[in-house]
Amino acid sequence: MLAPYRRIFEAPGALAFSAAGFLCRMPLSMTGIGIVTMLSQMRGSYGLAGAVTAVMMLSGAFFSPQISRLVDRYGQRRVALPATVVTVGGCAALLLCARLDAPDWTLFAATLPIGCMPTYGSMVRARWTHIYRGDPQRLHTAYSFESVVDELCFIAGPILSVGLSTVVFPEAGVLLSATFLTVGSVLFCAQRRTEPPVRVHDGENHGSAIRSAGLRVLVLTFAATGAIFGSVDVVTVAFAEDDGHKGLASAALAVYAFGSCVAGIAFGLVKPRGSAATRFLVGVAVMAASLVPLAFAVNLWYVAGALFLAGLSIAPTMVTTMSLVGQFVPERQLTEGISWTMTGLALGVASGSSLGGMVVDGHGAAAGYLVPVAAGTLALVLALAGAPWLRRRTPRTHIGPDTASPQVRADISESG
């Protein structure tokens, strides 16, 4: 049954860059929660911890697309390694400021460089596209696999970060995050065979990928989707505390991610039908509808079941989004295009977390679940409003005919 997943790793180097990419992506789920856990223990203020984390996310929203644009222009290794050095330097400065009890403003200053963290998830997908752009089914399976990997990161990352910070020492979560990023980036960038070549076409517009109307629709929809994720996290923790089982909040959220994992694995085994735009609209509609049961939450067991059902629509929608990005931007801007969607998601997570917390404080945890329901509705409205642009397809941006490099095709043939 899992044969399609085995086949995508027939390409030489595929397993190596995907495994390294897993390490590189762990910090995405570990750093923010690690900072919150660290500072809440060392400074005794969740407000300060949340503010510092918000600055990190805003910094990432600004720097991430710019770094990804440089990656597309100069290559993954030449840009990702220096950006990783800057990010790790920011983590080191933050840890020192926290340990030395430096003034609060130094924490914010040290956090800014962490926003330069490269979006390795987009670079991994760019490598899959480079290898399998002539094989839509294998590319679909590869994207599905990477969506499952993303969910695994968001299941294991927070548990590791919070667990180490509370059991070992407060800085342990952020320290391990920086270690994963350092080791993973070195291993990933060492995989030169599968790195996509830099493509520069004279006479073409070299402006930002965000000029694409279709991509802007995806970014806005993902911002609303991020608000779902951010609010669900905060509200579920508050709801579990009110229900007398605060320690089980992480388990309920893991069930949410597990639902997405299950759907992602299944989605990668089937051949997608219809246009990517139609699949995207259906996915967003199902995602919005699946959140409605949360508005009637009565206890944590009910919430866990509702979150599992809601999670089933996440990975398929994410996979379809990656396919759409490949239709809206030239391949030489694919990393930047995917990064923009992740930026929209990050901004949505930050706003959703804040709004969810405000509703919980003002009206109680149960009422807080109205925030993800509203965010899901907004995502659907934005997707439907942008449908005309989602259905437009520019031939030169489509990842279609078999244009993989002769060496890659030969390597695949020899291996299988």
C-alpha positions, 0 to 999 in steps of 0.5 A, spaced: 500 500 500 505 504 501 509 503 494 508 510 492 512 512 498 517 507 496 518 509 489 519 517 490 525 515 494 528 511 488 531 518 486 538 518 488 539 523 494 532 523 495 532 520 502 538 524 504 535 531 503 528 529 506 531 527 512 536 533 513 530 537 511 526 534 517 531 536 522 531 543 519 524 544 520 524 542 527 526 549 529 519 551 526 515 548 532 520 548 537 523 555 537 517 559 539 514 555 544 521 554 547 522 562 548 515 562 551 517 556 556 524 559 557 522 566 559 516 564 563 520 561 568 526 565 568 523 572 568 516 570 571 512 573 565 508 570 560 506 577 557 514 578 556 515 571 553 509 572 548 511 579 546 518 576 545 515 570 541 511 575 537 517 579 535 520 573 532 514 571 528 514 578 525 521 578 524 520 572 520 514 574 516 519 580 514 525 576 512 523 569 510 520 571 503 526 576 502 531 570 504 527 565 499 528 570 493 535 570 494 535 562 494 532 562 488 536 567 485 543 565 488 542 557 490 540 554 496 547 552 499 550 559 498 544 563 501 541 558 506 548 557 510 549 564 511 542 565 513 542 559 518 549 562 521 545 569 523 539 565 526 543 561 530 547 567 532 540 570 534 539 564 538 545 564 542 545 572 543 538 570 546 540 565 551 546 569 553 541 575 555 536 571 558 541 567 562 545 574 564 538 577 566 540 583 561 534 588 560 528 586 557 529 590 551 535 586 549 531 580 549 527 583 543 533 585 539 536 578 540 530 575 537 530 579 531 536 575 527 532 569 529 527 571 523 532 570 518 531 562 519 531 559 512 524 556 510 527 549 509 520 546 507 520 550 501 527 548 499 525 541 500 519 541 496 523 545 490 528 539 490 522 534 489 519 539 484 526 539 480 526 531 480 519 529 479 516 535 475 515 531 469 512 526 473 505 529 477 503 523 480 510 522 484 510 529 485 503 529 488 506 523 493 512 527 495 508 533 497 503 529 501 509 526 504 512 532 506 506 535 509 506 529 513 513 530 515 511 537 517 505 535 522 510 530 525 515 536 526 509 539 530 507 533 534 514 532 536 517 539 536 513 542 542 513 536 546 521 536 546 522 543 547 517 544 553 519 537 556 527 539 556 526 546 558 521 544 564 525 538 566 533 539 564 534 547 564 530 553 561 534 554 555 534 547 553 528 547 548 531 553 544 538 550 545 536 544 542 532 547 536 538 551 534 542 545 534 537 541 530 538 547 525 545 547 525 546 540 524 540 539 519 542 545 515 549 543 514 547 536 512 541 539 507 546 543 503 551 538 503 546 534 498 549 538 492 546 533 487 539 534 488 540 542 489 535 545 483 540 549 479 539 557 479 535 559 473 535 566 470 531 568 464 533 574 460 528 578 458 523 576 463 520 580 469 524 578 475 520 582 480 517 578 487 513 572 486 507 576 490 506 580 484 502 573 482 494 575 483 493 567 484 499 567 489 496 573 493 489 569 494 493 563 497 497 567 502 491 571 504 487 564 505 493 561 509 493 567 513 486 566 515 488 558 516 494 560 520 489 564 525 485 557 525 491 554 528 493 559 532 487 560 536 486 552 536 492 552 540 491 557 545 483 556 546 485 548 547 490 549 553 485 554 556 479 549 555 483 543 558 485 547 564 477 549 565 476 542 564 481 540 570 486 536 565 491 542 563 496 536 562 492 533 557 492 539 552 498 537 548 495 530 547 489 533 544 493 538 540 497 532 538 490 528 536 489 534 531 496 533 528 495 526 527 488 527 524 492 531 518 498 526 518 493 520 517 489 524 511 496 526 508 498 519 508 492 517 504 492 523 500 498 521 497 496 514 495 491 516 490 491 520 484 488 527 484 482 528 480 480 535 477 483 541 477 488 543 483 484 550 484 477 546 485 481 541 490 483 547 493 476 550 494 473 544 496 479 543 501 478 550 504 470 548 504 471 542 508 476 545 513 471 550 515 465 546 516 469 541 520 471 546 525 463 547 526 463 542 532 468 545 536 463 551 537 459 546 541 465 543 546 462 540 552 469 536 555 476 535 553 474 528 550 469 531 545 474 537 543 479 531 542 474 528 537 472 534 534 480 536 533 481 529 529 476 530 524 478 537 523 485 535 522 483 530 516 482 536 511 489 540 513 494 536 509 490 535 503 489 542 503 496 544 504 498 539 498 494 542 493 496 549 495 503 547 494 501 544 487 497 551 485 504 555 487 507 551 482 502 554 477 502 561 479 510 562 479 516 561 475 520 555 477 525 559 478 521 563 484 518 557 487 522 557 493 519 564 494 512 563 492 512 557 497 515 561 502 510 567 501 504 562 503 508 560 509 509 567 511 501 568 511 500 562 515 505 565 520 502 571 521 495 568 521 498 564 527 500 570 531 493 574 530 489 567 531 493 566 538 492 573 540 485 574 538 483 567 541 487 569 548 482 575 548 476 571 547 478 566 552 479 572 557 473 576 556 468 570 555 471 563 557 474 558 554 468 555 550 467 561 547 474 561 544 472 556 539 468 561 536 475 564 533 477 558 529 470 557 526 470 564 524 477 564 521 475 558 517 469 561 515 473 567 513 478 563 509 473 560 505 470 567 503 477 569 501 478 563 497 471 563 493 472 571 492 479 569 489 477 563 485 477 567 478 484 568 479 486 561 482 483 558 476 487 562 471 493 558 469 500 561 465 503 556 461 510 558 462 509 557 470 506 550 470 510 544 472 509 540 466 513 536 461 519 532 463 524 537 463 528 534 469 536 534 468 538 529 464 543 527 469 537 526 474 533 522 469 539 517 468 540 516 475 533 515 476 533 510 471 539 506 473 536 506 480 530 503 478 
